[in-house]
């Protein structure tokens, strides 16, 4: 049986933060607010690789940009 350790299907907050080049605090905030689909194991957050890829590919939004005023 061969295991693929290059890209685990479930990532830690630290792994997500390194990948996105943001702080771990930012990832924790996204997880707890629901902006990043995640689940808890004990006191630790985990993120599915598929959910992160979906978010990065633009099919999900972490922080929506502020609405620009309608120039009329």
C-alpha positions in Angstrom: 0.0 0.0 0.0 1.5 3.3 -1.1 0.7 6.6 0.8 1.0 10.0 -0.8 2.7 12.2 1.8 3.5 15.1 -0.6 -0.1 16.5 -0.4 -2.0 15.2 2.6 -5.8 15.3 2.1 -6.2 17.1 5.5 -4.1 20.1 6.5 -3.2 21.7 9.8 -3.6 25.5 10.4 0.2 25.8 10.1 0.3 24.1 6.7 -2.6 26.2 5.4 -0.9 29.4 6.7 2.4 28.5 5.0 0.7 27.6 1.7 -1.3 30.9 1.6 1.5 33.0 3.2 -0.6 34.4 5.9 -0.4 34.1 9.7 -1.8 31.2 11.6 -4.0 33.7 13.5 -5.6 34.6 10.2 -6.3 31.0 9.3 -7.8 30.4 12.8 -10.0 33.4 12.4 -11.2 32.2 9.0 -11.9 28.7 10.4 -13.8 29.9 13.4 -15.9 32.4 11.3 -16.7 29.8 8.6 -15.0 31.8 5.8 -12.7 28.7 5.4 -14.5 25.4 5.6 -12.8 23.5 8.4 -13.5 21.1 11.3 -12.0 20.5 14.7 -10.2 17.5 16.1 -10.0 18.2 19.8 -8.8 21.8 20.0 -7.1 21.9 16.6 -8.6 23.0 13.3 -8.2 20.9 10.2 -8.8 21.9 6.6 -9.5 19.5 3.7 -7.1 19.9 0.8 -10.1 19.9 -1.6 -11.8 22.8 0.3 -8.6 24.8 0.2 -8.1 24.2 -3.5 -11.7 25.2 -4.2 -11.2 28.4 -2.3 -7.9 29.2 -4.0 -9.3 28.5 -7.5 -11.9 31.3 -6.9 -14.9 29.1 -6.3 -15.1 30.3 -2.7 -14.4 33.6 -1.0 -12.3 34.0 2.1 -12.7 37.8 2.5 -15.0 39.4 0.0 -13.8 42.7 -1.3 -15.7 45.8 -0.1 -18.5 46.8 -2.3 -17.7 49.8 -4.4 -20.1 52.7 -4.6 -22.3 52.8 -7.7 -21.1 55.8 -9.7 -24.3 57.4 -10.9 
